[in-house]
Amino acid sequence: MIDVDAVARAAARDAEDLDPALLGDLLPVLSVAVASGTRIRKRDLGTFSEIGKHAAGRGVVLRSLIDLYLSAAWRLWRRLPEVSADDPKVVARAGEVMLRGVSEVTAAVIEGFQLARRDLVRAQVAARRELVDDLLLGGSHAVPALLDRASQFGLDLAGPQTVAVVSAEQPFTDASPLTALIERSLLGAKADADALVATKDDRLVVIFAAPDREAIDFVVDRLTDVLPRTGGAVRLSRTAAVGDWRMGVGRPRPGPPGVRLAYEEALEALDLGDRLGGQGPVFDAAQLLVHRVLVRDEPAMRDLVTAVLDPLRTARGGPEPLLQTMEAYFAEGGNATAAARRLHLSVRAFTYRLERIAALLGHDPADPAERFTLQTAVLGARLLGWP
């Protein structure tokens, strides 16, 4: 007969003297699962999720809580009768059931803990809004104070952070069900994102840890998956639609000042995306560095566009078809066949357009020596809204 109370007390001492009651029925549930060779019931897992919520409300540290569960599990394991069985297959089977059971239970505890912590955070609306404003707009606040305040909302600003900003036809608000859905998508038990979801000036703002490119892609992919789209597959029909949307993503930087700079870059990326008329919907500041350089000296860029492209105004049908032709040609690395396919033209029609461009401008798009000038001018035309 296993003395579960003794096991629970010993595990509690291992976990910084936490209350053994936080284990709930873990030990009997695991014992029954191993003996029967079955998985833990969903009803029991729901109980452990509630324990996680309760622990979060009491201010228990999640690391200590998981330490309590793991310590109880390994202490229980060596006392199980199946471990002493003569048949190695029985022991192996018991180990598989035990590992799976511990994994499922701890996942339920973590999920309950995280959901409760996020609920507590959302209850602090004023403090949350003030933090977001201070991070995005900057100010005279001491960096250590901001780091401490951010940590209370599950955001560690010590490492690299970046910001994603989503602009849509319909405004985002803190009370929107879609905002809450996005937050759950990023911060659920299966997600690895360390993020703060908020709204600012009718836009959705996500401040998140960005230690590497994979972390950025993870958050962007999650946002892209959960945001509804018009004119495409129907998704999330139970939520408030926001219509067409675009997303700007800043470059990662450390500390609160880095968050503000990343926010400004994300807004600038949105603006550049609108100017370029790209299909989007995601515009990454790291991929728009050349575009940012070009718009910094607008008078010089306007002179270049006028000097190089102005003859296109005389073309039959206007300059737009020929601008599209050069864009497709440059995007395909000078491959006329691929560029023609992109524009749904025959190769013959496409090469005729290239010849027409060369005749009008005196610059041949197929000439590598002149391609840079033309490509820069075309890019500048899009940024300036020319003509």
C-alpha positions as CSV (number, residue, x, y, z in Angstrom):
1,M,0.0,0.0,0.0
2,I,1.5,3.3,-1.1
3,D,1.5,6.1,1.5
4,V,0.4,8.9,-0.9
5,D,0.4,11.5,1.9
6,A,4.1,10.8,2.7
7,V,5.0,11.1,-1.0
8,A,3.1,14.3,-1.3
9,R,4.8,15.9,1.7
10,A,8.2,14.9,0.4
11,A,7.5,16.3,-3.0
12,A,6.3,19.6,-1.3
13,R,9.6,19.9,0.5
14,D,11.4,19.5,-2.9
15,A,9.3,22.3,-4.4
16,E,10.2,25.0,-1.9
17,D,7.6,23.8,0.6
18,L,4.5,24.3,-1.5
19,D,1.2,23.2,-0.2
20,P,0.8,19.4,-0.9
21,A,-2.9,20.1,-1.5
22,L,-1.9,21.6,-4.9
23,L,-1.2,18.1,-6.1
24,G,-4.9,17.3,-5.9
25,D,-5.5,13.6,-6.8
26,L,-2.3,13.3,-8.9
27,L,-0.9,10.3,-7.0
28,P,-4.1,8.1,-7.0
29,V,-4.8,9.1,-10.6
30,L,-1.3,8.1,-11.8
31,S,-1.4,4.9,-9.8
32,V,-4.7,3.8,-11.4
33,A,-3.5,4.8,-14.9
34,V,-0.4,2.7,-14.6
35,A,-2.2,-0.3,-13.1
36,S,-4.9,-0.3,-15.8
37,G,-2.6,0.7,-18.6
38,T,-5.1,3.5,-19.7
39,R,-4.8,7.2,-20.3
40,I,-5.9,9.7,-17.7
41,R,-9.6,10.8,-18.2
42,K,-10.4,14.2,-19.6
43,R,-12.5,14.9,-16.5
44,D,-9.4,14.4,-14.3
45,L,-7.3,16.6,-16.6
46,G,-9.9,19.3,-16.2
47,T,-9.5,19.1,-12.5
48,F,-5.7,19.7,-12.8
49,S,-6.4,22.7,-15.1
50,E,-8.5,24.1,-12.3
51,I,-5.7,23.5,-9.9
52,G,-3.4,25.5,-12.2
53,K,-5.8,28.4,-12.2
54,H,-6.1,28.3,-8.4
55,A,-2.3,28.3,-8.0
56,A,-2.0,31.3,-10.3
57,G,-4.5,33.1,-8.2
58,R,-2.5,32.4,-5.0
59,G,0.7,33.8,-6.6
60,V,2.4,30.4,-6.8
61,V,5.5,30.4,-9.2
62,L,4.8,28.2,-12.1
63,R,8.3,26.7,-12.0
64,S,7.8,25.6,-8.4
65,L,4.4,24.2,-9.2
66,I,5.7,22.0,-12.0
67,D,8.7,21.0,-9.7
68,L,6.1,19.8,-7.2
69,Y,4.3,17.6,-9.8
70,L,7.5,16.1,-11.2
71,S,8.9,15.4,-7.8
72,A,5.7,13.7,-6.7
73,A,5.8,11.6,-10.0
74,W,9.3,10.3,-9.6
75,R,8.8,9.5,-5.9
76,L,5.6,7.6,-6.7
77,W,7.2,5.7,-9.6
78,R,9.7,3.7,-7.4
79,R,6.8,2.6,-5.1
80,L,4.5,1.3,-7.8
81,P,4.1,-2.5,-7.8
82,E,4.5,-2.6,-11.6
83,V,8.1,-1.4,-11.3
84,S,9.0,-4.6,-9.4
85,A,7.5,-6.9,-11.9
86,D,9.6,-9.8,-13.3
87,D,8.4,-9.2,-16.8
88,P,10.4,-6.3,-18.5
89,K,7.5,-5.7,-20.8
90,V,5.3,-4.9,-17.8
91,V,7.8,-2.4,-16.5
92,A,8.3,-0.8,-19.9
93,R,4.5,-0.5,-20.4
94,A,4.2,1.1,-16.9
95,G,6.9,3.6,-17.8
96,E,5.1,4.6,-21.0
97,V,1.8,5.1,-19.2
98,M,3.5,7.0,-16.4
99,L,5.4,9.4,-18.7
100,R,2.4,10.1,-20.9
101,G,0.2,10.7,-17.8
102,V,2.7,13.1,-16.2
103,S,3.0,14.9,-19.6
104,E,-0.8,15.3,-19.9
105,V,-1.3,16.4,-16.3
106,T,1.5,19.0,-16.3
107,A,0.2,20.4,-19.6
108,A,-3.2,20.8,-18.1
109,V,-1.8,22.5,-15.0
110,I,0.3,24.9,-17.2
111,E,-2.7,25.7,-19.4
112,G,-4.9,26.5,-16.4
113,F,-2.1,28.5,-14.8
114,Q,-1.5,30.5,-18.0
115,L,-5.2,31.2,-18.7
116,A,-5.7,32.4,-15.1
117,R,-2.6,34.6,-15.3
118,R,-3.8,36.2,-18.5
119,D,-7.3,36.7,-17.0
120,L,-5.6,38.5,-14.1
121,V,-3.6,40.6,-16.5
122,R,-6.7,41.6,-18.5
123,A,-8.4,42.7,-15.3
124,Q,-5.6,45.3,-14.9
125,V,-6.8,47.3,-18.0
126,A,-5.5,50.7,-16.8
127,A,-2.1,49.5,-15.9
128,R,-1.8,47.5,-19.1
129,R,-2.8,50.5,-21.3
130,E,-0.4,52.7,-19.5
131,L,2.4,50.3,-20.0
132,V,1.7,49.9,-23.7
133,D,1.6,53.7,-24.2
134,D,4.9,54.1,-22.3
135,L,6.6,51.4,-24.4
136,L,5.3,52.6,-27.8
137,L,5.5,56.3,-27.3
138,G,8.6,56.5,-25.0
139,G,9.1,59.0,-22.3
140,S,11.2,59.8,-19.2
141,H,10.4,56.5,-17.4
142,A,13.4,54.7,-16.0
143,V,14.3,51.5,-17.9
144,P,14.5,49.3,-14.8
145,A,10.9,50.4,-13.8
146,L,9.6,49.6,-17.3
147,L,11.3,46.2,-17.2
148,D,9.7,45.4,-13.9
149,R,6.2,46.6,-15.0
150,A,6.5,44.6,-18.3
151,S,7.5,41.4,-16.4
152,Q,4.2,41.6,-14.5
153,F,2.4,41.2,-17.8
154,G,4.5,38.2,-18.9
155,L,6.9,40.2,-21.1
156,D,10.7,40.0,-20.6
157,L,12.2,43.0,-22.2
158,A,15.8,42.1,-21.3
159,G,16.3,40.3,-24.6
160,P,15.4,41.3,-28.2
161,Q,11.8,42.3,-28.8
162,T,9.9,43.5,-31.8
163,V,6.5,44.7,-32.7
164,A,3.8,43.7,-35.2
165,V,1.1,46.2,-36.1
166,V,-2.0,45.2,-37.9
167,S,-4.2,47.7,-39.6
168,A,-7.7,46.7,-40.9
169,E,-10.8,48.1,-42.5
170,Q,-12.6,47.8,-39.1
171,P,-10.9,49.2,-36.0
172,F,-9.4,46.9,-33.3
173,T,-10.5,47.5,-29.7
174,D,-9.4,46.0,-26.4
175,A,-13.0,44.7,-26.0
176,S,-13.2,43.0,-29.4
177,P,-13.7,39.3,-29.4
178,L,-11.1,39.0,-32.2
179,T,-8.5,40.7,-30.1
180,A,-9.1,38.1,-27.3
181,L,-9.0,35.3,-29.8
182,I,-5.6,36.5,-31.2
183,E,-4.3,36.7,-27.6
184,R,-5.4,33.1,-26.9
185,S,-3.8,31.9,-30.1
186,L,-0.5,33.4,-29.2
187,L,-0.5,32.6,-25.5
188,G,-2.1,29.2,-25.3
189,A,-0.5,26.2,-23.7
190,K,1.0,25.0,-27.0
191,A,2.4,28.4,-27.9
192,D,5.9,29.5,-27.2
193,A,5.4,33.2,-27.7
194,D,6.3,35.6,-25.0
195,A,3.9,38.4,-26.1
196,L,1.7,41.3,-25.1
197,V,-1.4,41.9,-27.3
198,A,-2.9,45.4,-27.2
199,T,-4.6,48.0,-29.4
200,K,-3.4,51.5,-30.3
201,D,-5.1,54.0,-32.6
202,D,-7.6,51.4,-33.9
203,R,-4.7,49.0,-34.8
204,L,-3.7,45.7,-33.3
205,V,-0.3,45.8,-31.6
206,V,1.7,42.7,-30.6
207,I,4.9,43.2,-28.6
208,F,6.8,39.9,-28.5
209,A,10.2,38.3,-27.8
210,A,12.2,37.9,-31.0
211,P,15.5,36.1,-30.1
212,D,15.7,34.7,-33.7
213,R,14.0,34.7,-37.1
214,E,12.0,31.5,-36.1
215,A,10.3,33.3,-33.3
216,I,9.3,36.2,-35.5
217,D,8.0,33.8,-38.2
218,F,6.0,31.9,-35.5
219,V,4.1,35.0,-34.4
220,V,3.5,36.3,-37.9
221,D,2.2,32.8,-38.9
222,R,-0.1,32.7,-35.9
223,L,-1.5,36.1,-36.6
224,T,-1.9,35.3,-40.3
225,D,-3.8,32.1,-39.5
226,V,-6.2,33.7,-37.0
227,L,-7.0,37.0,-38.8
228,P,-10.0,36.7,-41.1
229,R,-9.7,37.6,-44.8
230,T,-12.3,38.9,-47.2
231,G,-12.5,37.4,-50.6
232,G,-10.9,34.1,-49.5
233,A,-11.8,31.1,-47.5
234,V,-14.3,31.7,-44.7
235,R,-12.7,31.4,-41.3
236,L,-13.6,32.4,-37.8
237,S,-17.2,33.2,-38.8
238,R,-18.2,33.5,-35.1
239,T,-16.0,36.5,-34.6
240,A,-16.3,40.1,-35.6
241,A,-14.9,40.6,-39.1
242,V,-12.3,43.2,-39.6
243,G,-12.2,43.2,-43.4
244,D,-9.0,43.5,-45.4
245,W,-5.9,43.9,-43.3
246,R,-2.2,44.5,-43.5
247,M,0.6,43.8,-41.1
248,G,3.9,45.7,-40.5
249,V,6.7,44.0,-38.5
250,G,9.6,45.9,-37.0
251,R,13.2,44.7,-36.5
252,P,14.1,43.2,-33.1
253,R,16.0,45.3,-30.5
254,P,16.6,44.9,-26.8
255,G,15.0,46.9,-24.0
256,P,12.1,49.4,-23.8
257,P,13.7,51.9,-26.3
258,G,14.0,49.0,-28.8
259,V,10.2,48.4,-28.5
260,R,9.5,52.0,-29.4
261,L,11.8,51.9,-32.4
262,A,10.4,48.5,-33.6
263,Y,6.9,50.1,-33.3
264,E,7.9,53.0,-35.4
265,E,9.5,50.7,-38.0
266,A,6.3,48.5,-38.1
267,L,4.2,51.7,-38.8
268,E,6.7,52.7,-41.5
269,A,6.6,49.2,-43.0
270,L,2.8,49.5,-43.3
271,D,3.1,52.9,-45.0
272,L,5.7,51.6,-47.4
273,G,3.5,48.6,-48.2
274,D,0.6,50.9,-49.0
275,R,2.8,53.0,-51.2
276,L,4.2,50.0,-53.1
277,G,0.7,48.6,-53.6
278,G,2.0,45.2,-52.8
279,Q,-0.4,42.2,-52.4
280,G,0.9,41.7,-48.9
281,P,-0.5,41.3,-46.4
282,V,2.7,41.2,-44.4
283,F,5.5,43.9,-44.7
284,D,8.7,43.2,-42.8
285,A,10.9,46.2,-42.0
286,A,14.0,44.0,-42.4
287,Q,13.1,43.4,-46.0
288,L,12.3,47.1,-46.7
289,L,15.6,48.7,-45.8
290,V,16.4,49.8,-49.4
291,H,12.9,51.3,-49.7
292,R,13.4,53.3,-46.5
293,V,16.7,54.7,-47.9
294,L,15.0,55.7,-51.1
295,V,12.2,57.7,-49.4
296,R,14.6,59.5,-47.1
297,D,15.7,61.8,-49.9
298,E,12.4,62.4,-51.7
299,P,13.5,65.3,-53.9
300,A,16.4,63.3,-55.3
301,M,14.2,60.3,-55.9
302,R,11.6,62.5,-57.6
303,D,14.3,63.9,-59.9
304,L,15.4,60.4,-60.8
305,V,11.9,59.1,-61.6
306,T,11.1,62.2,-63.7
307,A,14.4,62.0,-65.6
308,V,14.2,58.3,-66.3
309,L,10.5,57.4,-66.6
310,D,8.8,60.6,-67.8
311,P,8.8,59.4,-71.5
312,L,6.4,56.6,-70.4
313,R,3.7,59.2,-70.1
314,T,3.5,59.3,-74.0
315,A,3.0,55.5,-74.3
316,R,-0.4,54.3,-75.6
317,G,-2.4,53.1,-72.6
318,G,-0.3,55.2,-70.2
319,P,2.8,54.2,-68.2
320,E,1.1,51.6,-65.9
321,P,1.4,48.6,-68.2
322,L,5.0,49.3,-68.9
323,L,5.8,49.8,-65.2
324,Q,4.2,46.5,-64.4
325,T,6.3,44.9,-67.2
326,M,9.5,46.2,-65.6
327,E,8.4,45.2,-62.1
328,A,7.7,41.6,-63.3
329,Y,10.9,41.4,-65.3
330,F,13.1,42.6,-62.3
331,A,11.2,40.3,-59.9
332,E,11.9,37.3,-62.0
333,G,15.6,38.1,-62.2
334,G,15.5,39.1,-65.9
335,N,13.7,35.9,-67.0
336,A,11.3,37.1,-69.7
337,T,9.4,33.8,-69.8
338,A,8.7,33.7,-66.1
339,A,7.8,37.4,-66.1
340,A,5.4,36.9,-69.0
341,R,3.8,34.1,-67.1
342,R,3.5,36.3,-64.0
343,L,1.5,38.9,-66.1
344,H,-0.4,36.3,-68.1
345,L,1.1,37.4,-71.3
346,S,2.7,35.6,-74.2
347,V,6.5,35.7,-74.3
348,R,6.2,37.5,-77.6
349,A,3.9,40.2,-76.2
350,F,6.1,40.6,-73.2
351,T,9.4,41.0,-75.2
352,Y,7.6,43.6,-77.4
353,R,6.9,45.6,-74.3
354,L,10.5,45.4,-73.3
355,E,11.5,46.7,-76.7
356,R,9.0,49.5,-76.4
357,I,10.4,50.5,-73.0
358,A,13.9,50.6,-74.4
359,A,12.8,52.7,-77.3
360,L,10.9,55.2,-75.1
361,L,13.4,55.5,-72.3
362,G,16.8,55.0,-74.0
363,H,17.5,52.5,-71.3
364,D,17.3,48.8,-72.0
365,P,15.9,46.7,-69.1
366,A,17.7,43.6,-70.5
367,D,21.1,45.4,-70.2
368,P,22.7,44.6,-66.8
369,A,24.5,47.9,-66.8
370,E,21.2,49.9,-67.0
371,R,19.0,47.6,-65.0
372,F,19.9,49.1,-61.6
373,T,18.9,52.6,-62.7
374,L,15.6,51.4,-64.1
375,Q,14.8,49.2,-61.2
376,T,15.5,52.0,-58.7
377,A,13.4,54.4,-60.7
378,V,10.5,52.0,-60.9
379,L,10.7,51.4,-57.2
380,G,10.8,55.1,-56.5
381,A,7.8,55.6,-58.8
382,R,5.8,53.2,-56.6
383,L,6.9,54.9,-53.4
384,L,6.1,58.4,-54.7
385,G,2.8,57.4,-56.3
386,W,4.1,58.4,-59.7
387,P,2.6,59.5,-62.1
